[in-house]
C-alpha cells in the first residue's frame, strides 16, 4: 500500500471517528476471536485504537471454553440446558474464578501490551449488577437475570481514561455468586450507558437469509421486522438469544447493535469506520 492509499484510508475513516468521538461503544467479546491468538491480537489493537481516538470502549466478555476446560480439570461435568450452562454452587465458584480471575486479567494484560489503559471489573464490583435466579420449566441453577445496573464503576473508569473490561458474574442478595449470559449482560450494560453502538463478536458473518449461504447476509434489520423473520424461520436456533439481545438493547435506547464476524481480523474497525460495514445492523 503506497502513502497515497494510506492517507485516503485515514481520510475516509474521519467522519466515522467524528461520529463516535466521546460516545460509548460496548463490545461483547467471545467465540473464536477469543481463542485464536492472531484474532485476539487484532481485537485488542482495535479496541486500543478506538480508545486513543476518543471513543469510550467498554469490553464485556464471557469465557465458555475456559470454564469448560477448568471444570474438566476439576472433574466436574459440564451440563447445558437450552443453551445455558447449568450452574450449581460449585460450578458458580469455578465460573467466578475463571472469568474474574483468569480471563479478565488476561484481557487486561493483552490490552496493556498494546499500550492501552485497561481496568478489570466484574458485576460483583461496586454492586454493578444486581440479579435474581432465572426461573423456568427446567432448573438451570445459579444463572442470573439482571435486575439493575449501577453504571458508576464503569463511567468512573471511562472518565479516568481506562477501558473497562467486565466479567459477567454477579451476586444475589444473599451473596450467592451467579453466572450471567454475556450477550444479555452486554446488551443491558450498553442500554444503561446509553451506548451509541453494541457490537457482538460471533463465529458467523451475521444474520443469514439462508444459514448455509454466507452470501445471503442481511445487512440491516429494523427491530420491528424480527417477529416476522422468526416466523419465517430466518431467525432460529442459536441466533435467537443473540438477536433477542440486540432487539432488547435497541428498545432500551442503544442507537444500533451489530452482529459481526469475529473470525475476520479487524472486524471492529471495518464495522465502525467504513460505509459498508461487515455484519448485520439492528436499529
C-alpha atoms as a printed R data frame, in Angstrom:
    type eleno elety resid chain resno       x       y      z
1   ATOM     1    CA   UNK     A     1   0.000   0.000  0.000
2   ATOM     2    CA   UNK     A     2   1.505   3.341 -1.016
3   ATOM     3    CA   UNK     A     3   1.296   6.506  1.049
4   ATOM     4    CA   UNK     A     4  -1.498   7.993 -1.045
5   ATOM     5    CA   UNK     A     5  -3.753   4.998 -0.333
6   ATOM     6    CA   UNK     A     6  -2.802   5.064  3.346
7   ATOM     7    CA   UNK     A     7  -3.771   8.723  3.626
8   ATOM     8    CA   UNK     A     8  -7.061   8.092  1.799
9   ATOM     9    CA   UNK     A     9  -7.942   5.296  4.240
10  ATOM    10    CA   UNK     A    10  -7.475   7.715  7.134
11  ATOM    11    CA   UNK     A    11  -9.489  10.462  5.442
12  ATOM    12    CA   UNK     A    12 -12.316   8.006  4.696
13  ATOM    13    CA   UNK     A    13 -12.383   6.981  8.368
14  ATOM    14    CA   UNK     A    14 -12.506  10.584  9.647
15  ATOM    15    CA   UNK     A    15 -16.324  11.077  9.504
16  ATOM    16    CA   UNK     A    16 -16.832   7.868 11.474
17  ATOM    17    CA   UNK     A    17 -14.218   8.823 14.068
18  ATOM    18    CA   UNK     A    18 -16.011  12.152 14.454
19  ATOM    19    CA   UNK     A    19 -19.374  10.379 14.738
20  ATOM    20    CA   UNK     A    20 -18.211   8.153 17.574
21  ATOM    21    CA   UNK     A    21 -15.927  10.659 19.327
22  ATOM    22    CA   UNK     A    22 -16.739  10.758 23.069
23  ATOM    23    CA   UNK     A    23 -19.556   8.215 22.557
24  ATOM    24    CA   UNK     A    24 -19.817   4.826 24.264
25  ATOM    25    CA   UNK     A    25 -19.318   1.650 22.237
26  ATOM    26    CA   UNK     A    26 -19.825  -1.682 24.006
27  ATOM    27    CA   UNK     A    27 -18.042  -4.729 22.588
28  ATOM    28    CA   UNK     A    28 -19.168  -8.203 23.621
29  ATOM    29    CA   UNK     A    29 -16.165 -10.454 23.142
30  ATOM    30    CA   UNK     A    30 -16.320 -14.219 22.790
31  ATOM    31    CA   UNK     A    31 -16.226 -17.097 20.332
32  ATOM    32    CA   UNK     A    32 -13.280 -17.944 18.068
33  ATOM    33    CA   UNK     A    33 -11.898 -14.402 18.297
34  ATOM    34    CA   UNK     A    34 -11.223 -15.106 21.956
35  ATOM    35    CA   UNK     A    35  -9.298 -18.356 21.486
36  ATOM    36    CA   UNK     A    36  -7.318 -17.635 18.303
37  ATOM    37    CA   UNK     A    37  -4.148 -15.677 19.153
38  ATOM    38    CA   UNK     A    38  -3.997 -13.716 15.865
39  ATOM    39    CA   UNK     A    39  -7.662 -12.709 16.141
40  ATOM    40    CA   UNK     A    40  -7.259 -11.819 19.814
41  ATOM    41    CA   UNK     A    41  -4.323  -9.586 18.902
42  ATOM    42    CA   UNK     A    42  -6.441  -7.840 16.247
43  ATOM    43    CA   UNK     A    43  -9.337  -7.275 18.641
44  ATOM    44    CA   UNK     A    44  -7.067  -5.840 21.329
45  ATOM    45    CA   UNK     A    45  -5.368  -3.457 18.889
46  ATOM    46    CA   UNK     A    46  -8.768  -2.369 17.504
47  ATOM    47    CA   UNK     A    47 -10.042  -1.546 20.985
48  ATOM    48    CA   UNK     A    48  -6.918   0.398 21.913
49  ATOM    49    CA   UNK     A    49  -7.133   2.363 18.653
50  ATOM    50    CA   UNK     A    50 -10.786   3.252 19.351
51  ATOM    51    CA   UNK     A    51  -9.846   4.434 22.831
52  ATOM    52    CA   UNK     A    52  -6.946   6.552 21.564
53  ATOM    53    CA   UNK     A    53  -9.154   8.405 19.054
54  ATOM    54    CA   UNK     A    54 -11.587   9.395 21.801
55  ATOM    55    CA   UNK     A    55 -14.190   6.611 21.735
56  ATOM    56    CA   UNK     A    56 -15.301   5.253 25.118
57  ATOM    57    CA   UNK     A    57 -14.984   1.493 24.730
58  ATOM    58    CA   UNK     A    58 -16.436  -0.989 27.210
59  ATOM    59    CA   UNK     A    59 -15.380  -4.619 26.767
60  ATOM    60    CA   UNK     A    60 -17.791  -7.263 28.120
61  ATOM    61    CA   UNK     A    61 -16.600 -10.857 27.923
62  ATOM    62    CA   UNK     A    62 -17.589 -14.425 28.524
63  ATOM    63    CA   UNK     A    63 -15.268 -17.414 28.591
64  ATOM    64    CA   UNK     A    64 -17.198 -20.616 27.982
65  ATOM    65    CA   UNK     A    65 -14.297 -22.703 26.633
66  ATOM    66    CA   UNK     A    66 -12.040 -21.703 29.528
67  ATOM    67    CA   UNK     A    67 -14.781 -22.540 32.044
68  ATOM    68    CA   UNK     A    68 -15.337 -25.923 30.400
69  ATOM    69    CA   UNK     A    69 -11.609 -26.650 30.441
70  ATOM    70    CA   UNK     A    70 -11.280 -25.835 34.145
71  ATOM    71    CA   UNK     A    71 -14.361 -27.860 35.078
72  ATOM    72    CA   UNK     A    72 -12.832 -30.803 33.207
73  ATOM    73    CA   UNK     A    73  -9.571 -30.473 35.127
74  ATOM    74    CA   UNK     A    74 -11.537 -30.470 38.396
75  ATOM    75    CA   UNK     A    75 -13.598 -33.471 37.354
76  ATOM    76    CA   UNK     A    76 -16.868 -31.530 37.232
77  ATOM    77    CA   UNK     A    77 -19.225 -32.380 34.374
78  ATOM    78    CA   UNK     A    78 -20.391 -29.532 32.116
79  ATOM    79    CA   UNK     A    79 -24.160 -29.505 31.615
80  ATOM    80    CA   UNK     A    80 -26.267 -27.263 29.383
81  ATOM    81    CA   UNK     A    81 -30.000 -26.554 29.448
82  ATOM    82    CA   UNK     A    82 -31.437 -24.713 26.419
83  ATOM    83    CA   UNK     A    83 -28.001 -23.351 25.580
84  ATOM    84    CA   UNK     A    84 -27.262 -22.066 29.104
85  ATOM    85    CA   UNK     A    85 -24.654 -23.640 31.356
86  ATOM    86    CA   UNK     A    86 -26.216 -25.425 34.324
87  ATOM    87    CA   UNK     A    87 -24.532 -23.744 37.287
88  ATOM    88    CA   UNK     A    88 -24.640 -25.368 40.698
89  ATOM    89    CA   UNK     A    89 -22.853 -23.792 43.660
90  ATOM    90    CA   UNK     A    90 -19.541 -25.496 42.887
91  ATOM    91    CA   UNK     A    91 -19.710 -24.531 39.213
92  ATOM    92    CA   UNK     A    92 -20.566 -20.932 40.156
93  ATOM    93    CA   UNK     A    93 -17.335 -20.704 42.156
94  ATOM    94    CA   UNK     A    94 -15.362 -22.031 39.173
95  ATOM    95    CA   UNK     A    95 -17.109 -19.577 36.802
96  ATOM    96    CA   UNK     A    96 -16.166 -16.672 39.081
97  ATOM    97    CA   UNK     A    97 -12.576 -17.882 39.402
98  ATOM    98    CA   UNK     A    98 -12.116 -18.359 35.651
99  ATOM    99    CA   UNK     A    99 -13.958 -15.264 34.390
100 ATOM   100    CA   UNK     A   100 -12.992 -12.720 37.062
101 ATOM   101    CA   UNK     A   101  -9.570 -14.102 37.854
102 ATOM   102    CA   UNK     A   102  -8.087 -15.667 34.747
103 ATOM   103    CA   UNK     A   103  -9.869 -14.466 31.588
104 ATOM   104    CA   UNK     A   104 -10.476 -10.917 32.785
105 ATOM   105    CA   UNK     A   105  -6.886 -10.293 33.817
106 ATOM   106    CA   UNK     A   106  -5.548 -11.905 30.647
107 ATOM   107    CA   UNK     A   107  -7.574  -9.423 28.586
108 ATOM   108    CA   UNK     A   108  -6.329  -6.519 30.701
109 ATOM   109    CA   UNK     A   109  -2.774  -7.775 30.143
110 ATOM   110    CA   UNK     A   110  -3.266  -8.036 26.376
111 ATOM   111    CA   UNK     A   111  -4.679  -4.514 26.181
112 ATOM   112    CA   UNK     A   112  -1.708  -3.272 28.213
113 ATOM   113    CA   UNK     A   113   0.688  -4.946 25.756
114 ATOM   114    CA   UNK     A   114  -0.908  -2.761 23.064
115 ATOM   115    CA   UNK     A   115  -0.299   0.331 25.232
116 ATOM   116    CA   UNK     A   116  -3.942   0.555 26.288
117 ATOM   117    CA   UNK     A   117  -5.097   1.527 29.781
118 ATOM   118    CA   UNK     A   118  -7.471  -1.205 30.913
119 ATOM   119    CA   UNK     A   119  -9.219  -1.860 34.211
120 ATOM   120    CA   UNK     A   120 -10.627  -5.297 35.054
121 ATOM   121    CA   UNK     A   121 -14.058  -5.401 36.694
122 ATOM   122    CA   UNK     A   122 -16.881  -7.863 37.254
123 ATOM   123    CA   UNK     A   123 -20.553  -7.491 38.112
124 ATOM   124    CA   UNK     A   124 -19.769  -8.017 41.801
125 ATOM   125    CA   UNK     A   125 -17.517  -4.929 41.971
126 ATOM   126    CA   UNK     A   126 -19.317  -1.964 43.491
127 ATOM   127    CA   UNK     A   127 -22.582  -3.877 43.204
128 ATOM   128    CA   UNK     A   128 -22.506  -3.133 39.477
129 ATOM   129    CA   UNK     A   129 -25.013  -5.854 38.596
130 ATOM   130    CA   UNK     A   130 -27.882  -6.999 40.788
131 ATOM   131    CA   UNK     A   131 -29.539 -10.247 39.757
132 ATOM   132    CA   UNK     A   132 -32.120 -12.844 40.670
133 ATOM   133    CA   UNK     A   133 -32.252 -16.534 39.815
134 ATOM   134    CA   UNK     A   134 -33.779 -17.362 36.449
135 ATOM   135    CA   UNK     A   135 -36.873 -19.487 36.997
136 ATOM   136    CA   UNK     A   136 -38.181 -21.727 34.241
137 ATOM   137    CA   UNK     A   137 -39.588 -25.119 33.440
138 ATOM   138    CA   UNK     A   138 -36.116 -26.621 33.902
139 ATOM   139    CA   UNK     A   139 -33.830 -25.612 36.736
140 ATOM   140    CA   UNK     A   140 -30.514 -24.187 35.475
141 ATOM   141    CA   UNK     A   141 -29.024 -23.468 38.876
142 ATOM   142    CA   UNK     A   142 -27.379 -20.176 39.742
143 ATOM   143    CA   UNK     A   143 -27.807 -18.415 36.409
144 ATOM   144    CA   UNK     A   144 -28.825 -14.824 36.993
145 ATOM   145    CA   UNK     A   145 -31.262 -12.457 35.327
146 ATOM   146    CA   UNK     A   146 -30.262  -8.809 35.679
147 ATOM   147    CA   UNK     A   147 -32.470  -6.570 37.831
148 ATOM   148    CA   UNK     A   148 -30.387  -3.407 37.652
149 ATOM   149    CA   UNK     A   149 -27.054  -1.978 36.534
150 ATOM   150    CA   UNK     A   150 -25.116   0.588 38.541
151 ATOM   151    CA   UNK     A   151 -23.040   2.271 35.842
152 ATOM   152    CA   UNK     A   152 -20.937   4.346 38.267
153 ATOM   153    CA   UNK     A   153 -17.920   1.944 38.358
154 ATOM   154    CA   UNK     A   154 -17.954   1.847 34.545
155 ATOM   155    CA   UNK     A   155 -18.320   5.592 33.954
156 ATOM   156    CA   UNK     A   156 -15.663   6.404 36.549
157 ATOM   157    CA   UNK     A   157 -13.258   4.069 34.745
158 ATOM   158    CA   UNK     A   158 -14.122   5.649 31.371
159 ATOM   159    CA   UNK     A   159 -13.764   9.179 32.725
160 ATOM   160    CA   UNK     A   160 -10.361   8.206 34.116
161 ATOM   161    CA   UNK     A   161  -9.223   7.206 30.638
162 ATOM   162    CA   UNK     A   162  -9.485   3.448 31.217
163 ATOM   163    CA   UNK     A   163 -11.038   0.722 29.090
164 ATOM   164    CA   UNK     A   164 -13.376  -1.181 31.461
165 ATOM   165    CA   UNK     A   165 -13.130  -4.950 30.954
166 ATOM   166    CA   UNK     A   166 -16.171  -6.598 32.546
167 ATOM   167    CA   UNK     A   167 -16.587 -10.261 33.536
168 ATOM   168    CA   UNK     A   168 -20.224 -11.340 33.656
169 ATOM   169    CA   UNK     A   169 -20.666 -12.676 37.175
170 ATOM   170    CA   UNK     A   170 -22.701 -11.084 39.961
171 ATOM   171    CA   UNK     A   171 -24.007 -11.663 43.479
172 ATOM   172    CA   UNK     A   172 -27.557 -12.213 44.660
173 ATOM   173    CA   UNK     A   173 -28.978 -10.572 47.775
174 ATOM   174    CA   UNK     A   174 -27.657 -13.393 49.957
175 ATOM   175    CA   UNK     A   175 -24.157 -13.172 48.466
176 ATOM   176    CA   UNK     A   176 -24.561 -16.220 46.227
177 ATOM   177    CA   UNK     A   177 -22.485 -15.959 43.047
178 ATOM   178    CA   UNK     A   178 -24.434 -16.068 39.785
179 ATOM   179    CA   UNK     A   179 -23.322 -16.769 36.245
180 ATOM   180    CA   UNK     A   180 -24.797 -14.347 33.646
181 ATOM   181    CA   UNK     A   181 -25.108 -14.836 29.900
182 ATOM   182    CA   UNK     A   182 -22.524 -12.468 28.401
183 ATOM   183    CA   UNK     A   183 -24.717 -11.352 25.467
184 ATOM   184    CA   UNK     A   184 -27.541 -10.456 27.846
185 ATOM   185    CA   UNK     A   185 -25.192  -8.584 30.181
186 ATOM   186    CA   UNK     A   186 -23.585  -6.647 27.318
187 ATOM   187    CA   UNK     A   187 -26.996  -5.590 25.983
188 ATOM   188    CA   UNK     A   188 -28.196  -4.368 29.377
189 ATOM   189    CA   UNK     A   189 -24.931  -2.562 30.163
190 ATOM   190    CA   UNK     A   190 -24.994  -0.870 26.736
191 ATOM   191    CA   UNK     A   191 -28.566   0.286 27.328
192 ATOM   192    CA   UNK     A   192 -27.846   1.695 30.779
193 ATOM   193    CA   UNK     A   193 -24.802   3.554 29.435
194 ATOM   194    CA   UNK     A   194 -26.819   4.995 26.525
195 ATOM   195    CA   UNK     A   195 -24.310   3.471 24.112
196 ATOM   196    CA   UNK     A   196 -24.068   4.560 20.505
197 ATOM   197    CA   UNK     A   197 -23.360   1.002 19.395
198 ATOM   198    CA   UNK     A   198 -23.247  -2.532 20.753
199 ATOM   199    CA   UNK     A   199 -21.038  -4.960 18.818
200 ATOM   200    CA   UNK     A   200 -21.485  -8.698 19.345
201 ATOM   201    CA   UNK     A   201 -18.488 -10.653 18.024
202 ATOM   202    CA   UNK     A   202 -19.612 -14.072 16.822
203 ATOM   203    CA   UNK     A   203 -18.374 -17.027 14.771
204 ATOM   204    CA   UNK     A   204 -20.650 -16.291 11.805
205 ATOM   205    CA   UNK     A   205 -20.907 -13.494  9.235
206 ATOM   206    CA   UNK     A   206 -24.126 -12.143 10.760
207 ATOM   207    CA   UNK     A   207 -27.800 -12.903 10.174
208 ATOM   208    CA   UNK     A   208 -28.132 -15.003  7.022
209 ATOM   209    CA   UNK     A   209 -31.319 -15.431  4.991
210 ATOM   210    CA   UNK     A   210 -30.017 -18.947  4.270
211 ATOM   211    CA   UNK     A   211 -27.933 -20.171  7.212
212 ATOM   212    CA   UNK     A   212 -25.773 -22.300  4.881
213 ATOM   213    CA   UNK     A   213 -25.007 -19.498  2.398
214 ATOM   214    CA   UNK     A   214 -22.773 -16.613  3.630
215 ATOM   215    CA   UNK     A   215 -23.681 -14.611  0.506
216 ATOM   216    CA   UNK     A   216 -27.231 -14.190  1.885
217 ATOM   217    CA   UNK     A   217 -26.072 -11.863  4.667
218 ATOM   218    CA   UNK     A   218 -28.803  -9.424  5.727
219 ATOM   219    CA   UNK     A   219 -27.008  -6.135  6.366
220 ATOM   220    CA   UNK     A   220 -29.757  -4.101  8.040
221 ATOM   221    CA   UNK     A   221 -32.763  -5.096 10.121
222 ATOM   222    CA   UNK     A   222 -35.383  -2.901 11.753
223 ATOM   223    CA   UNK     A   223 -36.266  -4.452 15.113
224 ATOM   224    CA   UNK     A   224 -39.950  -4.351 14.133
225 ATOM   225    CA   UNK     A   225 -39.136  -6.945 11.426
226 ATOM   226    CA   UNK     A   226 -37.757  -9.508 13.873
227 ATOM   227    CA   UNK     A   227 -41.045 -11.270 14.827
228 ATOM   228    CA   UNK     A   228 -41.851 -11.816 11.136
229 ATOM   229    CA   UNK     A   229 -38.331 -13.131 10.478
230 ATOM   230    CA   UNK     A   230 -38.741 -15.589 13.355
231 ATOM   231    CA   UNK     A   231 -42.000 -16.864 11.886
232 ATOM   232    CA   UNK     A   232 -40.264 -17.311  8.516
233 ATOM   233    CA   UNK     A   233 -37.505 -19.330 10.173
234 ATOM   234    CA   UNK     A   234 -34.791 -16.858  9.137
235 ATOM   235    CA   UNK     A   235 -34.052 -16.328 12.829
236 ATOM   236    CA   UNK     A   236 -33.881 -19.646 14.649
237 ATOM   237    CA   UNK     A   237 -31.726 -21.890 16.798
238 ATOM   238    CA   UNK     A   238 -28.605 -20.367 18.300
239 ATOM   239    CA   UNK     A   239 -29.260 -16.979 16.703
240 ATOM   240    CA   UNK     A   240 -32.461 -16.438 18.692
241 ATOM   241    CA   UNK     A   241 -30.879 -15.367 22.012
242 ATOM   242    CA   UNK     A   242 -28.290 -13.132 20.315
243 ATOM   243    CA   UNK     A   243 -30.879 -11.323 18.230
244 ATOM   244    CA   UNK     A   244 -33.230 -11.005 21.205
245 ATOM   245    CA   UNK     A   245 -30.363  -9.244 22.992
246 ATOM   246    CA   UNK     A   246 -29.907  -6.891 20.032
247 ATOM   247    CA   UNK     A   247 -33.619  -6.071 19.974
248 ATOM   248    CA   UNK     A   248 -33.718  -5.541 23.740
249 ATOM   249    CA   UNK     A   249 -30.725  -3.181 23.600
250 ATOM   250    CA   UNK     A   250 -32.262  -1.065 20.809
251 ATOM   251    CA   UNK     A   251 -35.628  -0.884 22.570
252 ATOM   252    CA   UNK     A   252 -33.860   0.259 25.735
253 ATOM   253    CA   UNK     A   253 -32.162   3.115 23.867
254 ATOM   254    CA   UNK     A   254 -28.958   1.849 22.236
255 ATOM   255    CA   UNK     A   255 -28.752   3.625 18.860
256 ATOM   256    CA   UNK     A   256 -27.850   0.438 16.998
257 ATOM   257    CA   UNK     A   257 -26.460  -3.027 17.604
258 ATOM   258    CA   UNK     A   258 -24.378  -5.131 15.238
259 ATOM   259    CA   UNK     A   259 -23.612  -8.833 14.996
260 ATOM   260    CA   UNK     A   260 -20.196  -9.076 13.344
261 ATOM   261    CA   UNK     A   261 -17.817 -11.855 12.339
262 ATOM   262    CA   UNK     A   262 -15.089 -12.131 14.960
263 ATOM   263    CA   UNK     A   263 -13.188 -14.523 12.703
264 ATOM   264    CA   UNK     A   264 -12.247 -11.607 10.424
265 ATOM   265    CA   UNK     A   265  -9.224  -9.618 11.578
266 ATOM   266    CA   UNK     A   266 -10.067  -6.013 12.492
267 ATOM   267    CA   UNK     A   267 -13.791  -6.607 12.008
268 ATOM   268    CA   UNK     A   268 -14.487  -3.958 14.669
269 ATOM   269    CA   UNK     A   269 -12.722  -1.257 12.646
270 ATOM   270    CA   UNK     A   270 -14.388  -2.401  9.419
271 ATOM   271    CA   UNK     A   271 -17.826  -2.174 11.029
272 ATOM   272    CA   UNK     A   272 -17.341   1.194 12.711
273 ATOM   273    CA   UNK     A   273 -15.111   3.071 10.252
274 ATOM   274    CA   UNK     A   274 -16.381   2.056  6.790
275 ATOM   275    CA   UNK     A   275 -19.630   2.725  4.943
276 ATOM   276    CA   UNK     A   276 -20.065  -0.950  4.010
277 ATOM   277    CA   UNK     A   277 -19.653  -2.411  7.492
278 ATOM   278    CA   UNK     A   278 -19.219  -6.140  7.923
279 ATOM   279    CA   UNK     A   279 -22.162  -7.699  9.737
280 ATOM   280    CA   UNK     A   280 -25.869  -7.273 10.458
281 ATOM   281    CA   UNK     A   281 -27.043  -3.998 11.965
282 ATOM   282    CA   UNK     A   282 -30.199  -3.750 14.104
283 ATOM   283    CA   UNK     A   283 -31.782  -0.354 14.638
